[in-house]
Amino acid sequence: MVAGAEASIAQKELLEQQVEIIQKQNELLSDNYSKLKEMYDAQVEANKEAKEELKRSKRFNIIMMIISIMAMLAAVAGPIVTILVSR
């Protein structure tokens, strides 16, 4: 009977140790999850900002293309107008 009680106490202590280890592991997993979520959220925000920057860049490039086409037309039209006016 005493041996059975001692074995039961040993099992209880072992179980308590295992529960404590599992709780620590759960805490570590929770911390890791929180860090991963923060990293993911930061990456999502960075991607969002990059998309916005890309849109602004495309708009700027279109405006610059229009300006350069107008400048090219003005450069071509200058000599043509000069020839037409001098006749």
PATI-47868 format. One line per field, with one value per residue (C-alpha): residue number from 0; x, y, z. Coordinates in steps of 0.05 Angstrom, whole numbers, plus 5000, padded with zeros to 4 digits. Layout:
BEGIN
num: [NUM, ...]
px: [X, ...]
py: [Y, ...]
pz: [Z, ...]
***
This chain:
BEGIN
num: [0, 1, 2, 3, 4, 5, 6, 7, 8, 9, 10, 11, 12, 13, 14, 15, 16, 17, 18, 19, 20, 21, 22, 23, 24, 25, 26, 27, 28, 29, 30, 31, 32, 33, 34, 35, 36, 37, 38, 39, 40, 41, 42, 43, 44, 45, 46, 47, 48, 49, 50, 51, 52, 53, 54, 55, 56, 57, 58, 59, 60, 61, 62, 63, 64, 65, 66, 67, 68, 69, 70, 71, 72, 73, 74, 75, 76, 77, 78, 79, 80, 81, 82, 83, 84, 85, 86]
px: [5000, 5056, 5093, 5030, 5021, 5093, 5086, 5022, 5058, 5117, 5068, 5033, 5100, 5120, 5053, 5061, 5131, 5104, 5047, 5096, 5141, 5080, 5059, 5128, 5127, 5058, 5085, 5143, 5098, 5052, 5111, 5136, 5067, 5063, 5131, 5113, 5047, 5084, 5133, 5076, 5037, 5100, 5111, 5039, 5046, 5112, 5078, 5021, 5069, 5108, 5045, 5026, 5096, 5092, 5026, 5057, 5117, 5074, 5035, 5099, 5128, 5065, 5068, 5141, 5127, 5073, 5120, 5176, 5129, 5106, 5179, 5195, 5136, 5158, 5229, 5205, 5153, 5203, 5243, 5179, 5145, 5208, 5209, 5135, 5139, 5201, 5165]
py: [5000, 5048, 5032, 5046, 5113, 5131, 5113, 5155, 5214, 5206, 5203, 5266, 5303, 5280, 5303, 5371, 5378, 5360, 5409, 5464, 5448, 5449, 5517, 5545, 5518, 5549, 5616, 5612, 5592, 5650, 5698, 5670, 5678, 5750, 5766, 5732, 5770, 5835, 5818, 5798, 5862, 5903, 5868, 5879, 5953, 5957, 5923, 5972, 6031, 6002, 5996, 6068, 6090, 6051, 6085, 6154, 6135, 6113, 6178, 6218, 6179, 6191, 6265, 6268, 6229, 6280, 6337, 6306, 6293, 6365, 6389, 6344, 6371, 6442, 6427, 6398, 6452, 6509, 6500, 6484, 6548, 6588, 6561, 6574, 6645, 6663, 6649]
pz: [5000, 5018, 4954, 4914, 4950, 4937, 4864, 4860, 4892, 4843, 4785, 4810, 4816, 4747, 4719, 4753, 4722, 4654, 4661, 4681, 4621, 4574, 4603, 4591, 4520, 4509, 4533, 4486, 4428, 4445, 4445, 4379, 4349, 4373, 4342, 4277, 4274, 4286, 4230, 4183, 4198, 4186, 4119, 4099, 4115, 4076, 4016, 4020, 4022, 3963, 3922, 3936, 3918, 3853, 3836, 3850, 3808, 3749, 3752, 3754, 3695, 3654, 3668, 3649, 3585, 3566, 3580, 3539, 3480, 3483, 3485, 3426, 3386, 3403, 3381, 3315, 3304, 3315, 3251, 3211, 3235, 3220, 3148, 3138, 3166, 3125, 3058]
***
